């Protein structure tokens, strides 16, 4: 048994059957991290191995006495470096927070620990989680699991690479503008942006308006993803807009379901979204697998002005980002990366009326998506508009499409494809769709019905069964 090659579900079963000890699991993962992390820089703020092994031993003692904490009992886990873990720095990739050590766990951390997870450190993220390329001045650049010369994506880049390289059995991510889906696509793993409110966040400065970003699960298999979502999700009174409808035990009850489903293929929105060569073709290969499962694939139009959606997105993003980073900008503007300052400065000229208008437009877009989904079970878009790019770049200045070069007018315009699920608060599942000739991965988004995680994961489970050839391609070990 190679412990780090087990799925998380297999690992949980092996631990609970006492076929492998929690201490052995911890040793195996720490050895792999020691060997691989220097090449990829996915994990940061790693904790003392002796302390971690002692915690694992305590889990073994509990299990020998008949007590299990939960599905994650004895698992090594690492929280994204935007999530508070008591006693471990939460830097958000910012030099201004390099020595910020919270005294209390975030709600997400509490839930993962309560289910048995042992926190070994953090996963790297770009500064403030902004931009889909994981680099910062505190810890440096996280590199793609399949080729360290390329970007890992972001902002959950550290999580995706740690998963793909078997340095973690499962991982949490977060998704504002594709921050979970994009790195999952570029590292050949699954990632779910849950419905708005499915995974509550606390503490939070605002619990009423800040509803674009959400935490979500990342995993190498759909069953692992579903089990982790079950741990992460659920109502909390301190997050009044959180959802309580995900049933306990739903993960074990999931079964593959694809035949007869109607799939709306949005492609590049009739040429609106510039796409690098090969991206659409890769997704169409994935759609062919769905068709072979009995899904009905139909190319469709969005039917809504994508430019209006973009402008609405910009307004919401500016306001929410500016309010989040304002205290740090006040402390030291010179130490805040220019992309974050751009968001902050753009928000400065907005009025309450401007934001309310953007909220009205967002409502109209959501209602439109609800109507569109009345005719389809799932909508599909690529998870990215470009393949992983040179890790030395800050962001793509342009996209080389088959029809010519398209310049990008913002630091995140090249990932516009992910905003539609975010703006509507819909669940979106990244699934792998194979590799380009350079051996770099790609994925596509399955966008589900409002609060439709169960059906979406059931479709994903069926899809997983027919893409074993792509999933079996493991990244090199250095």
C-alpha positions as CSV (number, residue, x, y, z in Angstrom):
1,X,0.0,0.0,0.0
2,X,1.4,3.4,-1.1
3,X,-0.3,5.7,1.4
4,X,0.0,8.9,-0.7
5,X,-1.5,7.2,-3.7
6,X,-4.8,6.3,-1.9
7,X,-7.8,8.4,-2.6
8,X,-9.0,10.3,0.5
9,X,-12.0,7.9,0.8
10,X,-9.7,4.9,0.6
11,X,-7.4,6.5,3.1
12,X,-10.2,7.2,5.5
13,X,-11.4,3.6,5.3
14,X,-7.9,2.2,5.8
15,X,-7.4,4.4,8.9
16,X,-10.7,3.4,10.4
17,X,-10.1,-0.3,9.7
18,X,-6.7,0.3,11.4
19,X,-4.9,-1.1,8.3
20,X,-2.7,1.9,8.5
21,X,-2.0,4.2,11.5
22,X,-2.4,7.9,11.5
23,X,1.2,8.2,12.4
24,X,2.3,6.2,9.3
25,X,0.0,8.4,7.2
26,X,1.6,11.6,8.6
27,X,5.1,10.2,8.1
28,X,4.4,9.3,4.5
29,X,3.0,12.7,3.6
30,X,5.8,14.6,5.4
31,X,8.4,12.6,3.6
32,X,6.7,13.4,0.2
33,X,6.4,17.0,1.1
34,X,10.1,17.2,2.1
35,X,11.0,15.6,-1.2
36,X,8.7,17.6,-3.6
37,X,7.7,20.9,-2.0
38,X,11.0,22.6,-2.7
39,X,10.4,22.1,-6.4
40,X,6.8,23.4,-6.4
41,X,6.4,25.7,-3.4
42,X,2.8,24.7,-2.9
43,X,2.9,24.5,0.9
44,X,4.0,27.3,3.2
45,X,4.2,27.9,7.0
46,X,4.9,24.2,7.5
47,X,4.7,23.1,11.2
48,X,7.2,21.1,13.3
49,X,7.2,17.4,12.2
50,X,7.6,16.2,15.8
51,X,4.5,18.1,16.9
52,X,2.5,16.8,13.9
53,X,3.5,13.2,14.5
54,X,2.5,13.5,18.2
55,X,-0.9,14.8,17.0
56,X,-1.2,11.8,14.7
57,X,-0.3,9.5,17.5
58,X,-3.1,11.0,19.6
59,X,-5.5,10.2,16.8
60,X,-4.3,6.6,16.8
61,X,-4.9,6.4,20.6
62,X,-8.4,7.7,20.2
63,X,-9.2,5.2,17.4
64,X,-7.9,2.3,19.5
65,X,-10.4,3.4,22.1
66,X,-13.2,3.3,19.7
67,X,-13.5,7.0,19.0
68,X,-13.3,8.6,15.6
69,X,-13.5,12.3,15.0
70,X,-14.9,11.9,11.5
71,X,-14.1,11.3,7.9
72,X,-10.8,13.2,8.1
73,X,-9.6,11.4,11.2
74,X,-5.8,11.7,11.2
75,X,-5.6,13.3,7.8
76,X,-2.8,15.9,7.2
77,X,-4.5,19.0,5.9
78,X,-3.3,22.5,4.9
79,X,-5.6,25.5,4.8
80,X,-5.3,28.1,2.1
81,X,-3.3,31.1,3.3
82,X,-6.4,33.3,3.4
83,X,-8.0,31.2,6.1
84,X,-7.2,31.7,9.8
85,X,-5.7,28.8,11.8
86,X,-4.8,29.6,15.4
87,X,-1.1,29.8,15.9
88,X,-0.1,29.7,12.2
89,X,0.5,32.9,10.2
90,X,-2.3,34.1,7.9
91,X,-0.3,36.2,5.5
92,X,-2.7,36.5,2.5
93,X,0.5,36.6,0.6
94,X,1.1,40.2,1.8
95,X,4.3,41.6,3.3
96,X,2.1,43.7,5.6
97,X,0.7,40.5,7.1
98,X,3.9,38.5,7.2
99,X,3.8,38.2,11.0
100,X,0.0,38.1,11.4
101,X,-0.7,35.1,13.7
102,X,-4.5,34.7,14.5
103,X,-5.5,33.5,18.0
104,X,-8.6,31.8,16.8
105,X,-9.6,29.3,14.0
106,X,-11.9,30.4,11.2
107,X,-15.2,28.4,11.0
108,X,-13.8,26.4,8.1
109,X,-10.8,25.4,10.1
110,X,-13.0,24.5,13.0
111,X,-15.0,22.2,10.8
112,X,-12.0,20.5,9.2
113,X,-10.4,20.0,12.6
114,X,-13.6,18.7,14.1
115,X,-13.8,16.0,11.4
116,X,-10.3,14.9,12.3
117,X,-7.9,16.9,10.2
118,X,-4.4,17.8,11.5
119,X,-3.2,21.1,10.1
120,X,0.3,20.8,8.8
121,X,0.6,24.3,7.3
122,X,-0.9,26.5,4.6
123,X,-1.3,26.4,0.9
124,X,0.2,29.3,-1.1
125,X,-1.9,32.0,-2.6
126,X,-1.3,35.2,-4.6
127,X,-1.4,38.4,-2.6
128,X,-5.0,38.9,-1.3
129,X,-6.0,36.0,-3.5
130,X,-6.1,38.4,-6.5
131,X,-5.3,37.0,-9.9
132,X,-5.1,33.5,-11.2
133,X,-1.3,33.1,-10.8
134,X,0.1,32.1,-7.4
135,X,3.0,34.3,-6.5
136,X,3.7,36.8,-3.7
137,X,6.6,38.6,-2.0
138,X,6.3,36.5,1.2
139,X,6.7,33.0,-0.1
140,X,7.4,33.3,-3.8
141,X,5.9,31.5,-6.8
142,X,4.0,28.2,-6.8
143,X,4.7,26.2,-9.9
144,X,2.5,23.9,-12.0
145,X,2.4,20.3,-10.9
146,X,2.9,19.1,-14.5
147,X,5.7,21.5,-15.4
148,X,7.3,23.8,-12.9
149,X,8.2,26.3,-15.6
150,X,4.5,27.2,-15.9
151,X,1.9,28.9,-13.7
152,X,-0.1,26.8,-11.2
153,X,-3.1,29.1,-11.6
154,X,-4.7,30.7,-8.6
155,X,-5.6,31.8,-6.2
156,X,-5.9,28.3,-4.9
157,X,-2.7,27.3,-6.8
158,X,-0.9,25.9,-3.8
159,X,-3.9,23.7,-3.0
160,X,-4.2,22.3,-6.5
161,X,-0.5,21.6,-6.9
162,X,-0.3,19.9,-3.4
163,X,-3.2,17.7,-4.4
164,X,-1.8,16.8,-7.8
165,X,1.6,16.0,-6.4
166,X,0.1,13.8,-3.6
167,X,1.4,16.1,-0.9
168,X,-2.2,16.3,0.5
169,X,-5.1,13.9,0.3
170,X,-7.7,16.7,-0.1
171,X,-7.6,20.5,0.0
172,X,-9.8,23.5,0.5
173,X,-9.8,26.3,-2.0
174,X,-11.7,29.5,-2.4
175,X,-13.3,31.0,-5.5
176,X,-14.1,34.6,-6.2
177,X,-13.3,34.8,-9.9
178,X,-12.4,31.3,-10.7
179,X,-9.7,31.0,-8.0
180,X,-10.6,27.4,-7.4
181,X,-11.7,26.3,-10.9
182,X,-8.8,27.7,-12.8
183,X,-6.0,26.0,-10.8
184,X,-8.0,22.8,-10.6
185,X,-8.1,22.9,-14.4
186,X,-4.4,23.6,-14.8
187,X,-3.4,20.8,-12.4
188,X,-5.8,18.0,-13.6
189,X,-7.9,17.8,-10.4
190,X,-11.5,18.4,-9.5
191,X,-12.7,21.6,-7.9
192,X,-16.2,22.7,-6.9
193,X,-17.3,26.3,-6.5
194,X,-20.4,25.7,-4.3
195,X,-23.6,27.6,-4.4
196,X,-23.6,31.0,-2.8
197,X,-24.0,30.3,1.0
198,X,-23.3,26.6,0.9
199,X,-20.0,26.9,2.7
200,X,-20.3,29.8,5.2
201,X,-17.3,32.0,6.2
202,X,-16.7,33.3,9.7
203,X,-15.3,35.6,11.0
204,X,-16.2,38.1,8.3
205,X,-16.3,41.9,8.3
206,X,-19.6,41.8,6.4
207,X,-22.1,38.9,6.2
208,X,-24.8,40.5,4.1
209,X,-23.1,41.9,0.9
210,X,-19.8,40.0,0.5
211,X,-21.3,37.0,-1.3
212,X,-19.2,36.6,-4.5
213,X,-16.3,34.6,-3.0
214,X,-16.8,31.2,-1.4
215,X,-14.7,28.4,0.0
216,X,-15.0,25.0,-1.7
217,X,-13.5,21.6,-1.9
218,X,-10.7,20.3,-4.2
219,X,-9.9,16.7,-4.7
220,X,-8.5,14.0,-7.1
221,X,-11.8,12.2,-7.2
222,X,-15.5,13.1,-7.1
223,X,-16.3,11.0,-4.1
224,X,-13.5,12.7,-2.2
225,X,-14.8,16.0,-3.3
226,X,-18.3,15.2,-2.1
227,X,-17.2,14.0,1.3
228,X,-15.1,17.1,1.8
229,X,-18.0,19.3,0.8
230,X,-20.1,17.5,3.4
231,X,-17.6,18.5,6.0
232,X,-17.3,22.1,4.9
233,X,-21.0,22.9,4.3
234,X,-23.9,23.6,6.6
235,X,-25.7,26.5,8.2
236,X,-24.1,28.7,10.8
237,X,-26.1,31.4,12.6
238,X,-23.2,33.8,12.4
239,X,-23.5,33.6,8.6
240,X,-27.2,34.4,8.2
241,X,-27.3,33.8,4.4
242,X,-25.7,30.3,4.7
243,X,-27.6,27.3,3.5
244,X,-28.8,24.3,5.5
245,X,-30.2,22.1,2.8
246,X,-27.2,19.8,2.1
247,X,-28.2,16.5,3.8
248,X,-25.7,14.7,6.0
249,X,-24.7,11.5,4.3
250,X,-25.4,12.7,0.8
251,X,-21.8,11.9,-0.3
252,X,-22.1,8.2,0.5
253,X,-25.5,8.1,-1.3
254,X,-24.2,9.7,-4.6
255,X,-24.5,7.6,-7.7
256,X,-23.5,8.3,-11.3
257,X,-26.2,10.0,-13.3
258,X,-25.8,11.3,-16.9
259,X,-28.1,9.6,-19.4
260,X,-30.7,11.9,-20.9
261,X,-29.3,15.1,-19.3
262,X,-29.4,18.2,-21.5
263,X,-26.1,20.0,-21.7
264,X,-25.9,23.6,-23.0
265,X,-22.5,24.3,-24.5
266,X,-21.7,28.0,-24.3
267,X,-18.2,27.7,-25.9
268,X,-16.6,31.1,-26.3
269,X,-19.9,33.0,-26.2
270,X,-20.1,33.2,-30.0
271,X,-16.6,34.6,-30.3
272,X,-16.9,37.2,-27.5
273,X,-14.3,35.5,-25.3
274,X,-10.8,35.2,-26.8
275,X,-9.5,31.7,-26.4
276,X,-6.0,30.3,-27.0
277,X,-5.8,27.6,-29.6
278,X,-6.8,24.2,-28.4
279,X,-8.8,25.2,-25.4
280,X,-12.2,24.8,-27.1
281,X,-11.1,21.6,-28.8
282,X,-10.1,20.1,-25.4
283,X,-13.4,21.0,-23.9
284,X,-15.2,19.5,-26.9
285,X,-13.3,16.2,-26.2
286,X,-14.8,16.3,-22.7
287,X,-18.2,17.0,-24.1
288,X,-17.8,14.0,-26.4
289,X,-17.3,11.8,-23.3
290,X,-20.5,13.2,-21.8
291,X,-22.3,12.5,-25.1
292,X,-21.1,8.9,-25.0
293,X,-22.7,8.7,-21.5
294,X,-26.0,9.6,-23.0
295,X,-26.1,13.3,-22.5
296,X,-27.6,15.5,-25.2
297,X,-25.1,18.3,-26.1
298,X,-26.5,21.5,-27.6
299,X,-24.5,24.5,-28.6
300,X,-26.3,27.6,-27.2
301,X,-26.0,31.4,-26.9
302,X,-25.8,33.1,-23.5
303,X,-28.6,35.4,-24.6
304,X,-27.3,38.2,-22.3
305,X,-24.9,40.9,-23.0
306,X,-21.5,39.6,-21.8
307,X,-20.2,43.2,-21.7
308,X,-23.0,44.1,-19.3
309,X,-22.1,41.2,-17.2
310,X,-18.4,42.2,-17.2
311,X,-19.1,45.8,-16.2
312,X,-21.4,44.5,-13.4
313,X,-18.6,42.2,-12.3
314,X,-16.1,45.0,-12.2
315,X,-18.3,47.1,-10.0
316,X,-18.9,44.3,-7.5
317,X,-15.3,43.2,-7.5
318,X,-14.0,46.7,-7.0
319,X,-16.2,47.4,-4.0
320,X,-15.7,44.1,-2.3
321,X,-11.9,44.0,-2.9
322,X,-11.4,47.6,-1.8
323,X,-13.3,47.2,1.4
324,X,-11.3,44.1,2.3
325,X,-7.8,45.6,1.7
326,X,-8.5,49.1,2.8
327,X,-6.9,48.7,6.3
328,X,-3.7,47.3,4.8
329,X,-3.5,50.0,2.1
330,X,-3.8,52.6,4.9
331,X,-0.8,50.9,6.7
332,X,1.5,50.9,3.7
333,X,0.3,51.6,0.1
334,X,3.8,51.0,-1.2
335,X,3.7,47.4,0.0
336,X,0.5,46.5,-1.8
337,X,0.7,45.0,-5.2
338,X,-0.3,47.2,-8.1
339,X,-3.2,45.0,-9.2
340,X,-4.8,45.3,-5.7
341,X,-4.2,49.0,-5.7
342,X,-5.9,49.3,-9.1
343,X,-9.0,47.6,-7.6
344,X,-8.8,49.9,-4.6
345,X,-8.4,53.1,-6.7
346,X,-11.2,52.1,-9.1
347,X,-13.6,51.7,-6.2
348,X,-12.8,55.2,-4.8
349,X,-14.9,57.0,-7.5
350,X,-18.0,54.8,-7.1
351,X,-21.1,56.0,-5.4
352,X,-23.8,54.1,-3.5
353,X,-26.0,54.6,-6.6
354,X,-23.4,53.1,-8.8
355,X,-23.2,50.0,-6.6
356,X,-27.0,49.7,-6.3
357,X,-27.2,49.8,-10.1
358,X,-24.7,47.1,-10.3
359,X,-26.7,45.0,-7.8
360,X,-29.8,45.6,-10.0
361,X,-27.9,44.4,-13.1
362,X,-26.6,41.4,-11.2
363,X,-30.2,40.5,-10.2
364,X,-31.2,40.7,-13.9
365,X,-28.4,38.4,-14.9
366,X,-29.3,35.9,-12.2
367,X,-32.9,35.8,-13.3
368,X,-31.7,35.3,-16.9
369,X,-29.6,32.4,-15.9
370,X,-32.5,30.8,-14.0
371,X,-34.6,31.0,-17.2
372,X,-31.8,29.6,-19.3
373,X,-31.3,26.7,-17.0
374,X,-35.0,25.8,-17.3
375,X,-34.1,24.3,-20.7
376,X,-30.9,22.6,-19.6
377,X,-29.7,20.5,-16.7
378,X,-26.1,21.9,-16.9
379,X,-24.3,24.7,-18.8
380,X,-20.7,24.2,-19.9
381,X,-17.9,26.7,-20.4
382,X,-14.1,26.2,-20.5
383,X,-12.5,26.7,-17.1
384,X,-9.8,28.9,-18.6
385,X,-9.2,30.9,-21.8
386,X,-5.5,30.1,-22.0
387,X,-3.2,27.2,-21.2
388,X,-0.8,27.6,-18.2
389,X,1.6,30.4,-19.0
390,X,5.2,31.1,-18.1
391,X,5.6,31.2,-14.3
392,X,7.8,34.3,-14.6
393,X,4.9,36.5,-15.9
394,X,2.6,38.5,-13.7
395,X,-0.4,37.8,-16.0
396,X,-1.0,37.4,-19.7
397,X,-0.9,40.8,-21.5
398,X,-2.7,39.3,-24.5
399,X,-4.2,36.1,-25.8
400,X,-3.0,34.6,-29.0
401,X,-6.2,33.3,-30.6
402,X,-6.4,31.4,-33.9
403,X,-7.6,34.7,-35.4
404,X,-4.9,36.9,-34.1
405,X,-3.6,38.7,-31.0
406,X,-6.1,40.1,-28.5
407,X,-4.8,42.5,-25.9
408,X,-6.0,42.3,-22.3
409,X,-7.2,45.6,-20.8
410,X,-7.1,44.5,-17.1
411,X,-5.0,42.0,-15.1
412,X,-7.9,39.6,-15.0
413,X,-9.7,40.0,-18.3
414,X,-7.9,36.8,-19.6
415,X,-10.0,34.8,-17.1
416,X,-13.4,36.4,-17.9
417,X,-14.9,33.0,-18.7
418,X,-15.3,32.1,-15.0
419,X,-17.3,35.1,-13.8
420,X,-20.7,33.9,-15.0
421,X,-21.2,31.2,-12.3
422,X,-19.7,33.5,-9.7
423,X,-22.0,36.5,-10.6
424,X,-25.1,34.2,-10.5
425,X,-24.0,32.4,-7.3
426,X,-24.4,29.0,-9.1
427,X,-22.5,25.8,-8.3
428,X,-19.7,25.1,-10.8
429,X,-17.6,22.0,-11.1
430,X,-14.2,21.9,-12.8
431,X,-13.6,18.6,-14.5
432,X,-10.4,17.6,-16.4
433,X,-10.5,17.5,-20.2
434,X,-7.0,16.3,-21.1
435,X,-3.7,17.8,-22.1
436,X,-2.1,19.9,-24.8
437,X,0.9,18.7,-26.9
438,X,3.2,20.2,-24.2
439,X,1.6,18.0,-21.5
440,X,-0.2,20.8,-19.7
441,X,-3.8,20.2,-18.4
442,X,-7.1,21.9,-19.1
443,X,-10.6,21.7,-17.6
444,X,-14.1,22.7,-18.2
445,X,-16.8,24.1,-15.9
446,X,-20.1,22.2,-15.4
447,X,-22.5,24.9,-14.1
448,X,-25.5,23.5,-12.3
449,X,-29.0,24.6,-11.2
450,X,-29.4,26.9,-8.2
451,X,-28.3,24.9,-5.1
452,X,-27.9,21.9,-7.4
453,X,-24.7,20.4,-6.0
454,X,-26.1,16.9,-5.7
455,X,-27.1,16.6,-9.3
456,X,-23.9,18.3,-10.4
457,X,-21.7,15.9,-8.5
458,X,-23.7,12.9,-9.7
459,X,-23.0,14.0,-13.3
460,X,-19.4,14.5,-12.4
461,X,-19.2,11.0,-10.9
462,X,-20.5,9.5,-14.2
463,X,-18.0,11.6,-16.1
464,X,-15.1,10.5,-13.9
465,X,-15.7,6.9,-14.8
466,X,-15.1,7.6,-18.5
467,X,-12.0,9.9,-18.3
468,X,-9.7,7.5,-16.5
469,X,-7.1,7.9,-19.3
470,X,-6.7,11.6,-18.5
471,X,-6.9,11.2,-14.7
472,X,-4.3,8.4,-14.8
473,X,-1.7,10.8,-16.1
474,X,0.3,11.8,-13.1
475,X,2.6,14.8,-12.9
476,X,6.4,14.2,-12.8
477,X,7.8,14.0,-9.3
478,X,10.2,16.9,-9.7
